[in-house]
């Protein structure tokens, strides 16, 4: 009778471990590259996920600070999209942009009346930051 009691428990533990391994294999880090174009230093905030603003309590900050022109910042995200905010000159400490989502590139094709998209071969999320507000 003792054997019948622990077999279902063992099966449940092994099933949980297999499911955890399968999930871990499907999660891969997505590189994030931020290039500061200048001409002035600005503050940049990049967070993982889709919560806005980028410093929301649900967000996990990847990059947050003031950076100089020409700097290239690198981070990694487990999400396909990141939230980005930056400041603009002449008020580089306080003139924050609206938050925006920047996602990894996708290759999409139309199949009959539907679109099918899959991640592009290069998973990198690339973000260019200029210190002058776009007109």
C-alpha positions as CSV (number, residue, x, y, z in Angstrom):
1,X,0.0,0.0,0.0
2,X,2.9,2.4,0.7
3,X,4.1,2.1,-2.9
4,X,0.8,3.3,-4.3
5,X,0.9,6.4,-2.1
6,X,4.3,7.8,-3.2
7,X,4.0,6.9,-7.0
8,X,1.5,9.7,-7.7
9,X,3.5,12.2,-5.7
10,X,6.7,11.3,-7.5
11,X,4.9,11.6,-10.9
12,X,3.7,15.1,-9.9
13,X,7.2,16.2,-8.9
14,X,8.8,14.9,-12.1
15,X,6.1,16.4,-14.2
16,X,6.7,19.8,-12.6
17,X,10.4,19.6,-13.2
18,X,9.9,18.7,-16.9
19,X,7.4,21.5,-17.4
20,X,9.9,24.0,-15.7
21,X,12.7,22.9,-18.0
22,X,10.5,23.3,-21.1
23,X,9.6,26.8,-20.0
24,X,13.2,27.7,-19.3
25,X,14.3,26.7,-22.8
26,X,11.7,28.9,-24.5
27,X,12.7,32.0,-22.5
28,X,15.8,33.5,-24.0
29,X,17.3,36.9,-23.3
30,X,16.6,39.6,-25.9
31,X,19.6,42.0,-26.3
32,X,18.8,45.7,-25.9
33,X,21.1,48.3,-27.5
34,X,20.7,52.0,-26.9
35,X,22.8,54.4,-28.9
36,X,23.1,58.0,-27.7
37,X,23.2,60.2,-30.8
38,X,23.7,63.6,-29.1
39,X,24.5,66.4,-29.5
40,X,23.9,66.7,-25.7
41,X,23.8,64.4,-22.7
42,X,20.3,63.2,-21.8
43,X,18.6,61.0,-19.2
44,X,17.4,57.6,-20.5
45,X,15.0,55.2,-18.9
46,X,14.4,51.7,-20.3
47,X,12.3,49.1,-18.6
48,X,11.3,45.5,-19.3
49,X,7.7,44.9,-20.4
50,X,4.8,46.9,-21.5
51,X,3.9,48.9,-18.4
52,X,3.9,52.7,-18.8
53,X,5.3,55.0,-17.7
54,X,8.7,53.2,-17.7
55,X,9.2,53.7,-14.0
56,X,5.8,52.1,-13.0
57,X,5.9,49.7,-10.1
58,X,5.2,46.8,-12.5
59,X,8.3,47.6,-14.5
60,X,11.8,46.3,-14.0
61,X,14.3,49.0,-14.9
62,X,17.1,47.9,-17.2
63,X,18.7,51.3,-17.8
64,X,18.2,54.5,-15.9
65,X,20.7,57.4,-15.8
66,X,22.2,60.4,-17.7
67,X,24.4,59.4,-20.6
68,X,26.8,61.2,-23.0
69,X,26.6,61.4,-26.8
70,X,28.3,58.5,-28.5
71,X,27.7,56.1,-25.6
72,X,26.3,52.7,-26.4
73,X,24.3,51.0,-23.6
74,X,23.6,47.3,-23.5
75,X,21.1,45.3,-21.5
76,X,19.0,42.2,-21.8
77,X,15.3,41.7,-21.5
78,X,13.2,38.5,-21.1
79,X,10.3,40.4,-22.9
80,X,10.1,41.1,-26.6
81,X,9.3,44.8,-25.9
82,X,10.7,47.5,-23.7
83,X,9.4,50.8,-22.5
84,X,11.6,53.8,-23.4
85,X,11.6,57.4,-22.0
86,X,14.2,60.1,-22.4
87,X,14.7,63.8,-21.7
88,X,15.4,66.5,-24.3
89,X,17.6,69.6,-24.3
90,X,17.7,72.2,-23.0
91,X,16.0,70.7,-19.9
92,X,17.9,67.4,-19.8
93,X,16.9,66.7,-16.2
94,X,13.2,67.3,-16.4
95,X,11.8,67.4,-20.0
96,X,10.7,63.7,-20.2
97,X,9.2,62.2,-23.3
98,X,6.0,60.3,-23.4
99,X,6.7,56.6,-22.8
100,X,6.9,54.4,-25.9
101,X,7.2,50.7,-26.6
102,X,10.1,49.5,-28.7
103,X,9.9,45.8,-29.7
104,X,12.2,43.3,-31.4
105,X,11.8,43.1,-35.2
106,X,9.3,40.6,-36.5
107,X,8.9,39.1,-40.0
108,X,5.3,39.1,-41.0
109,X,3.5,37.5,-44.0
110,X,-0.1,37.6,-45.1
111,X,-1.7,34.2,-45.3
112,X,-5.2,34.5,-46.9
113,X,-7.0,37.0,-44.6
114,X,-4.6,36.6,-41.6
115,X,-1.1,37.8,-40.8
116,X,1.5,35.4,-39.4
117,X,4.5,36.9,-37.7
118,X,7.6,35.4,-36.2
119,X,10.7,36.9,-34.6
120,X,13.3,38.1,-37.0
121,X,16.6,36.2,-36.9
122,X,18.4,39.1,-35.1
123,X,16.5,39.4,-31.8
124,X,18.2,42.7,-30.8
125,X,16.0,45.7,-29.7
126,X,17.7,48.8,-31.1
127,X,17.0,52.2,-29.7
128,X,18.5,55.5,-31.0
129,X,18.3,58.4,-28.7
130,X,18.7,62.0,-29.9
131,X,18.9,64.9,-27.5
132,X,16.8,67.3,-29.6
133,X,13.0,66.8,-29.6
134,X,11.7,65.7,-33.0
135,X,9.7,68.3,-34.8
